[in-house]
Amino acid sequence: MTGGAQGCAKVEQQQSNNGIVAEIEKKITEAFEVFDRESNKTVDARDIGYIVRSLGCFPSEAELHELLAKVEEEEEESTGFIHLEKFLPVMTKVLLNRSYWPIPEDVLLHAFEALDQNKCGYITKEDLVKYLTEEGEPFTQEEMEDMLAAALDPETNTLRYRDYLSKLVVDETKILPFNV
Amino acid sequence: MLLLLLLLLLLLLRGVPGKHEPSQDDTASLCPASPAVLTVIRAAILIQNWYRFTMARIEMRRRYSLSIFRSIEYADEQDQLQLSMFFTFMLDHCTNPDSVSPTSPSVPQGVDECLSLTEFEEKIDVPDSYCGPRLSFPLTVGDANALINAFRNKEQLHARYVLQLLCETRRVLKLMPNISRLSTSYSKDITICGDLHGNLDDLLLIFYKLSVVKMPLNQGYPGVTRMRYQNPFGGKDIIDDIVKESYMFKARYGFTKEVSRKYKIVDILWSDPRSQKGCTPNKCRGVGCYFGPDVTSRLFKRYKLKMLIRSHEFKREGYEISHGRKVITIFSASNYYEEGSNRGAYIKLGPDLKPRFVQFQVSKHKHRLSLQERVGTIESSALKSLREMIYAHRSELISAFEQYDLNGSGCISVPDWAAAMESVLQLELPWRMLRSQLAQMNSDGEVDFMSCFYDLKVDQPIKEAEPALVETLCRYRKDLEIIFNIIDKDNSGLISLEEFSQTWKLFTSYLGIAAQDESLDKLVLSVDHNKDGHIDFSEFLEAFHVVHRLEKKANL
């Protein structure tokens, strides 16, 4: 390629990159504004988790705190509210770098199997509560109750995890909007 | 398999900063013999992570569903203000004065021109075959009981009693000042409710909880029984409140017109508190403003107030406290948008001025629905309303889409699609997030814009009708029903073809759209089944009810 053609290709790439970035910023702004209750480009810091995850990311709680710390660094004073202009650059980078990669379904299956000591295809309610409220990044009581209400088979009081997973995956594939 | 190993390695290497120090367990699992060797800690983290992701998605869906409801509601509110202005226009420009006579009781009147109670009795007959409640004025406790009972059983009240109730309400309200000052004895609590929006079930629940009604809701209502009335409002008659709440919204048009003309207090009634200082225009509603804590402080200082309690705004928990506990929003209509959308609440306030909130929610279901089920219901309902609005703006949307479709392929990029949707509908919704529910994409990642309209059609396809005409009739269906009801002076449900045509011409000229006379005439003639020169307008308008294809399938 001649210098001129290379230059053109570079400009095109630049424009297309700008296009991609602009589109990512639009998606972030949309998700942000759903939680912007006062229509003044701010959200409650406690809602950041919902926004980041709705954009297709799987941060752990610790990673979420890191992200929040990075954003709040930019804020002049800590008010518990996050401004869009501070959040946007941080989140754009997250999406461009594909940080917090999604957990594939089969990895999740192995996770359930690891908790199923006897390999019988289900986990008892007691075991589930023990693992999820005591290990890893523990559930709050409310989170545990909500999960049990949705996932537990009421007749046997166990979690049949294959069934639960297939139900989850169907719901998700219906509505995953952001394929960056 | 290898890929899985690599993925696992990646995950494990990311680590969990701060939570666990690298331990024997973790190091061992860095070199797994097989993918099944996940420690319990790792497994727990993965599951918790995935679960929180799922919950976040559900919360997002819930929030944008509420955004959809609210945006459509506010757009509707603005339309209705427009509609009341049209009534004025109509009366001024009416070409057929006889059908809209000033003595007709169904036309919105000026304040002093209403018929009296006895005149209603003389002019409107209640047939012997009517088996709903029969009212006498002034209303008694027995009458109020009968009304409540009737509505619980989903009975209809005869039009004459409705008109008489409205008349009585107006008489009572006229005697009261614009701003009522109430007082109660020092030791008693007062109970403050917010908007009910005509939810009788919520009202009865509140009454039951306040021991105003003896009967708990779920028991059968064995005929008319005596109810013990307390006066939580200290001095005001309970019956007035029932009448006001149940019927007031029907008188809204006349009221709105009156208020905006006489008092210019739309600003006061329609403004919402926000955390931002000062007064900024209320973009969501298009009327009134947002007022900040500094405005509240100034107001309190000036009028020596201690607390401001107001309603008018949907709140998921039924209430919200703002401006440093000085302003409370109370909303008493549970499930306002849809089953499961929100709780209602009321306030109990003692002389210490410390509010205690009581929340409630009426539910049809016997068992508690899971969060997923509740959000699913709310979301489908919201999307249904949105799709109807999309259908009603079909031709505008198509021309907006076509502007972006330079090569006529029928497909445009997602950003272009989103821009077109917003420019036509102006609802400030997250279009990219909603796209998968509203339109289909092709393999190149572009939106097939005509797919927005695939699942929607009008119930009875009328061959004689032009699509543009059908669309207009769809969009203004509710407004037209109201207008026709007003013209229908003998409440027969029928209006003459002449009246229909003239009203339509007037309406379209007011809106500034093409009347499409010829196509309308053809259409109307086709609907006049018995060729007697009159049409049943309810039946006619029913034909323009937008039906969702999937719904039809379910009903087959």
Interface residues (C-beta under 8 A of the other chain):
Chain A: A22 E23 K26 K27 E30 A31 E33 V34 F35 E38 S39 N40 G49 Y50 I51 V52 R53 S54 F58 P59 S60 E61 A62 E66 W101 I103 P104 D106 V107 L108 H110 A111 F112 E113 A114 L115 Y131 L132 E135 G136 E137 P138 F139 E143 D146 M147 A149 A150 L168 D171 E172 K174 I175 P177 F178
Chain B: L4 L7 L8 L10 L11 V16 P17 G18 K19 P35 A36 L38 T39 V40 I41 R42 A43 A44 I45 L46 I47 Q48 N49 W50 Y51 R52 F53 T54 M55 A56 R57 E59 M60 R61 R63 Y64 S67 R274 S275 Q276 K283 C284 Y290 R368 S370 L371 Q372 V414 P415 A418 E428 P430 W431 R432 M433 R435 S436 Q437
